[in-house]
Amino acid sequence: MTKANNLKKTYRSLPLGWYYEENQFKKEIKNTWSRDWIYVGHENSIKEKLEYITINIFKYNILILRDKFSKVRAYFNTCSHRGSIIADNSKGKFKSNVLICPYHQWSYDPSDGSLLGTTSKTNKDFNKKNCSLTKIQLKIWNGLIFINLGVKTSFSIKKVFQYYDKSLSKIDLSKFKIGRTWKKKVNCNWKIYWENFSECLHCPNIHPELSKLVPLYQRRIVDIKDVENWKILKKKKDPKFSGGLREGAETWSFNGSAQGHYIENLKKEIQTKGQIYISTWPSMFLGVYGDHIRIVRILPISNEEIELSAEWLFEEKTLKDPKYDMNNVSDFGILVMQQDSDISELNQKGVYNLSNKKGTLMPEEYIIKDFHDWLRRKLRTN
């Protein structure tokens, strides 16, 4: 019998109370979100000098900007005077090379966060060096911006990505352009959305359009190796068993067409697999498709709400083609994410009844088992 990915025994899930209890959520913020590398966005989301974005992770508000030297910086979005927020919008551009608090107008240098001046008289013992903005660790990897709110730590692919496909090294993500962004609030715990992403037991009934495009999903599995006899089934040359997209399809879109555009360096891999995924818990997964890349970010707002956002990246020549219909791609991705959001909210509504109980992981849910094991290690609990 050919070895399969499937779980070989029955495992219990996390306690259902972990999906809404406030104390548990605060532990997760402290032990994961405050210590791991978190995806912010593609560097082209702040292309010009003094452009900025802000993000919220629970009660933390972070400011990411390009300074006058075009270097990307990250700070806690808090004035050192008495704690006012500095940039109140989710994105924008500063009018000058000085960050000015809207409350008492203390001013800062965006290049290093140092305090430039106050609007108050100062005593002799006042030291401006003690009143700088608080810097946040930042790393740009392959055009993608990551931050770390915790102690100083190194960034490496092996440490950051739980699931990584080496074929991604064939393309330079920094050269891709953002064609569209999308954002919504979802009323579910952050773990529920990740669990939904990690299995396809729900695919035929929740994602009928996607399951038609990716026939393998009709079998409620995410990989051809999820069943013991996969080597035999693969010989059928049917995408329902061998993987990949349905016959004639080239990418994830409503009609499956790549409209004459292909990410050439990965064409062979995508034609074989249908898509390429990498993911980093707790904040991001990235999918490479025939003609585009979609990056999905998950940020916790509270123990029962997340902010879900997506960026669609394209090669510049694709976006410049007036005949290329980007909505064929992005609207399809939004449909899938909306379906995932709706069912994740339904999942959230049910966990309150059995707070001390644990769910059951089925054989196909081996990625969820990995996710749970990862979280338990982070929390140092069983």
C-alpha positions in Angstrom: 0.0 0.0 0.0 1.4 3.4 -1.0 2.0 5.7 1.9 -0.5 8.6 2.2 -0.6 11.9 4.0 -3.7 10.9 5.9 -3.8 10.7 9.7 -3.4 7.1 10.8 -5.4 7.5 14.0 -8.1 9.7 15.4 -7.0 12.9 17.1 -9.0 15.4 19.2 -9.1 19.0 18.1 -8.4 22.0 20.3 -11.0 22.7 23.1 -13.9 24.6 21.5 -13.6 27.2 24.2 -10.2 28.2 22.7 -12.2 29.8 19.8 -13.8 32.5 21.9 -12.4 32.6 25.5 -10.7 36.0 26.1 -7.9 34.7 28.3 -7.0 32.1 25.7 -7.0 34.7 23.0 -4.6 36.9 25.0 -2.3 34.0 25.5 -2.2 33.5 21.7 -1.5 37.2 21.1 1.4 37.1 23.6 2.9 33.8 22.4 2.3 33.9 18.6 1.2 37.2 17.2 3.6 39.2 19.4 6.6 36.9 18.7 6.3 35.6 15.1 7.0 37.3 11.8 3.7 38.8 10.6 3.0 39.6 7.0 2.2 43.3 6.3 1.9 43.6 2.6 3.8 43.8 -0.7 6.4 46.6 -0.8 4.6 48.1 -3.8 1.7 48.9 -1.5 3.9 51.9 -0.4 5.7 52.8 -3.7 6.4 56.5 -3.1 8.4 58.3 -0.5 6.4 59.2 2.6 3.6 56.8 1.6 2.3 54.8 4.6 0.0 52.0 5.7 -1.3 51.1 9.1 -2.4 47.7 10.4 -4.1 46.5 13.5 -3.2 43.3 15.4 -5.6 43.1 18.3 -5.0 46.4 20.1 -1.7 47.1 18.5 -1.6 49.7 15.8 1.5 49.7 13.5 2.7 52.3 11.1 4.7 51.2 8.1 6.1 53.9 5.8 8.8 54.8 3.2 11.1 57.6 4.3 12.7 60.2 2.1 15.4 57.7 1.2 12.8 55.2 0.0 13.7 52.9 2.9 10.7 51.1 4.5 10.4 51.7 8.3 8.0 50.3 10.9 6.9 51.9 14.2 4.2 51.6 16.8 1.7 54.2 15.7 1.9 56.0 19.0 3.2 59.5 20.0 5.7 59.3 22.9 4.0 62.3 24.6 0.8 60.8 26.0 0.0 58.1 23.6 -2.0 59.6 20.8 -2.2 57.8 17.5 -0.1 59.6 14.7 -1.6 58.3 11.5 -5.4 57.7 11.7 -6.0 56.3 8.2 -5.3 52.8 6.9 -3.2 54.3 4.1 -2.0 57.7 2.9 1.0 59.9 2.3 2.6 62.4 4.7 2.8 66.0 3.4 6.3 66.5 4.5 9.4 64.6 5.8 8.2 65.2 9.4 5.7 63.1 11.3 3.4 65.3 13.3 1.1 64.0 16.0 -2.4 65.4 15.4 -3.0 66.0 19.1 -0.2 68.2 20.6 1.9 68.3 17.4 5.1 66.6 18.6 7.2 66.0 15.5 9.3 63.0 14.5 11.9 62.1 11.9 10.3 59.2 9.8 13.8 57.8 9.0 14.7 56.9 12.6 11.7 57.8 14.7 13.7 60.4 16.7 11.8 63.3 18.3 12.4 66.6 16.4 10.5 69.0 18.5 7.6 69.7 20.9 5.1 72.5 21.2 5.7 72.8 24.9 8.3 74.4 27.1 10.9 71.8 28.2 12.7 71.4 31.5 16.5 71.1 31.6 16.2 67.4 32.4 14.1 66.7 29.4 15.9 64.3 26.9 14.5 64.1 23.4 16.5 60.8 22.9 14.2 59.1 25.4 11.1 60.2 23.4 11.6 58.6 20.0 8.9 56.5 18.3 9.2 52.8 19.2 10.8 50.9 16.3 9.5 47.5 15.1 11.6 44.8 13.5 11.1 44.8 9.8 12.2 42.4 7.0 11.5 42.7 3.3 11.8 39.2 1.8 11.3 38.9 -2.0 9.3 42.0 -2.1 7.1 41.1 0.9 7.1 43.1 4.1 7.1 41.3 7.4 7.3 42.7 10.9 8.0 41.2 14.3 6.6 42.8 17.5 8.8 40.7 19.8 12.4 40.5 20.8 15.0 40.7 18.1 15.0 37.5 16.0 16.3 36.4 12.7 14.3 35.8 9.6 14.7 32.6 7.6 12.5 30.7 5.2 12.7 27.5 7.3 11.7 29.4 10.5 9.0 31.6 9.0 7.2 29.3 6.5 5.6 26.1 7.7 4.8 25.1 4.2 7.1 26.3 1.4 7.5 25.3 -2.2 11.1 25.7 -3.5 9.8 26.4 -7.0 8.9 29.9 -5.8 12.6 30.8 -6.0 12.2 30.8 -9.8 10.4 34.2 -9.7 11.1 37.6 -8.2 8.0 38.6 -6.3 9.3 42.1 -5.9 8.9 42.8 -9.6 5.2 41.9 -9.5 2.7 44.8 -9.4 -0.5 45.0 -7.3 -3.5 45.0 -9.5 -6.2 44.9 -6.9 -6.6 44.8 -3.1 -9.7 43.6 -1.1 -10.5 43.7 2.6 -13.4 42.6 4.9 -14.2 41.8 8.5 -15.1 38.2 9.3 -16.9 37.2 12.5 -14.8 34.2 13.5 -11.7 33.4 15.5 -8.4 33.5 13.6 -7.8 29.8 14.1 -11.2 28.9 12.5 -10.2 30.6 9.2 -6.9 28.8 9.2 -8.5 25.5 9.8 -11.0 26.0 7.0 -8.1 26.8 4.6 -6.2 23.7 5.7 -8.8 21.1 4.5 -11.1 20.4 1.6 -13.7 18.3 3.2 -16.0 21.3 2.7 -15.0 22.0 -0.9 -17.8 20.3 -2.9 -20.7 21.9 -1.0 -19.1 25.3 -0.1 -17.0 25.9 -3.3 -18.9 24.3 -6.2 -17.3 26.7 -8.7 -13.8 26.0 -7.4 -14.4 22.3 -7.2 -15.3 22.3 -10.9 -12.1 24.2 -11.7 -9.9 21.9 -9.5 -11.5 18.5 -9.9 -9.4 17.0 -7.1 -11.4 19.1 -4.6 -14.5 17.1 -5.6 -12.9 14.2 -3.7 -12.6 16.4 -0.6 -8.8 16.2 -0.6 -6.1 18.9 -1.1 -3.4 16.6 -2.5 -3.3 13.5 -4.7 -1.2 11.8 -1.9 -4.1 12.1 0.5 -5.2 8.5 -0.3 -3.2 5.3 -0.1 -3.6 4.2 -3.7 -2.7 7.6 -5.2 0.1 6.2 -7.4 -2.3 3.9 -9.1 -5.0 6.6 -9.5 -2.5 9.1 -10.8 -2.0 7.0 -13.9 -5.6 7.7 -15.0 -4.4 11.1 -16.3 -7.6 12.6 -15.0 -7.2 15.8 -13.0 -9.7 14.5 -10.5 -7.0 11.9 -9.6 -3.7 13.2 -11.0 -4.2 16.8 -9.8 -4.2 20.1 -11.7 -7.0 22.2 -13.2 -9.8 20.8 -15.3 -9.1 20.2 -19.0 -8.7 23.5 -20.9 -8.2 25.6 -17.7 -5.1 27.6 -17.2 -5.6 29.6 -14.0 -8.0 30.4 -11.1 -10.6 32.5 -12.8 -14.3 32.3 -13.7 -13.7 30.8 -17.1 -10.3 29.3 -16.3 -8.6 31.4 -19.0 -5.2 33.1 -18.5 -6.1 35.3 -21.4 -2.7 34.7 -23.1 -0.6 35.5 -20.1 1.4 33.0 -18.1 4.1 33.3 -15.4 6.5 31.6 -17.7 9.2 30.5 -15.1 6.6 28.5 -13.2 4.4 27.4 -16.2 5.4 23.7 -16.0 4.8 23.5 -12.2 1.5 25.3 -12.4 0.3 23.1 -15.3 1.1 20.0 -13.2 -0.3 21.1 -9.9 -2.8 23.8 -10.8 -1.5 26.1 -8.2 1.5 26.6 -5.8 1.0 27.4 -2.2 3.2 28.7 0.6 2.0 29.7 4.1 3.2 31.1 7.3 1.2 30.9 10.5 -0.3 32.9 11.9 -0.8 35.6 9.3 -0.5 34.7 5.6 -0.8 32.3 2.7 0.3 32.9 -0.9 -1.0 31.2 -4.0 0.6 31.2 -7.4 -1.7 30.6 -10.3 -1.3 30.6 -14.1 -1.3 34.3 -14.7 -1.3 35.9 -11.2 -0.4 35.6 -7.5 -2.9 36.1 -4.6 -1.7 36.8 -1.1 -4.2 36.5 1.7 -3.5 38.1 5.1 -5.4 37.2 8.3 -5.1 39.6 11.3 -7.0 39.2 14.6 -9.2 42.1 15.7 -10.6 40.3 18.7 -11.2 36.7 19.9 -14.2 36.5 17.6 -13.3 38.7 14.6 -10.6 38.9 12.0 -9.6 41.3 9.2 -9.2 39.3 6.0 -7.4 41.0 3.1 -6.0 40.0 -0.2 -3.6 41.4 -2.8 -3.6 40.3 -6.5 -0.2 40.5 -8.0 0.5 40.5 -11.8 3.5 40.8 -14.0 3.7 44.4 -15.4 3.1 43.3 -19.0 -0.1 41.6 -17.9 -1.5 44.7 -16.3 -0.5 46.8 -19.3 -2.5 44.6 -21.7 -5.8 46.5 -22.4 -7.5 43.3 -23.4 -6.7 41.6 -20.1 -9.8 41.4 -17.8 -8.4 41.4 -14.2 -11.9 41.0 -12.7 -12.1 37.5 -14.2 -9.3 36.6 -11.8 -10.0 38.7 -8.7 -13.7 38.4 -8.6 -13.3 34.6 -8.7 -10.9 34.8 -5.7 -13.3 37.0 -3.8 -16.1 34.5 -4.4 -14.0 31.8 -2.9 -13.0 33.9 0.1 -16.6 35.1 0.7 -17.7 31.4 0.7 -14.9 30.6 3.2 -15.9 33.6 5.3 -19.6 32.7 5.4 -18.9 29.1 6.5 -16.2 30.2 9.0 -18.8 32.5 10.6 -21.2 29.5 10.8 -18.5 27.5 12.5 -17.9 30.2 15.0 -21.6 30.3 16.0 -21.6 26.7 17.0 -18.5 26.5 19.3 -20.1 28.2 22.3 -22.4 25.3 23.2 -19.7 22.8 24.1 -16.9 25.0 25.5 -15.1 22.1 27.4 -15.4 19.6 24.5 -13.0 18.9 21.8 -13.8 18.3 18.1 -12.5 15.3 16.1 -9.9 15.4 13.3 -10.6 13.2 10.4 -7.8 11.5 8.3 -7.8 14.2 5.6 -7.2 16.9 8.3 -3.5 16.3 8.8 -2.6 20.0 8.1 -5.0 21.0 10.9 -3.2 18.6 13.1 0.1 20.3 12.2 -1.5 23.7 12.9 -2.7 22.6 16.3 0.6 21.0 17.2 2.4 24.3 16.2 0.0 26.3 18.4 0.4 24.0 21.4 4.2 24.3 21.1 3.9 28.1 21.0 1.7 28.0 24.1 3.8 25.4 25.8 0.8 23.3 26.7 -0.7 19.9 25.8 
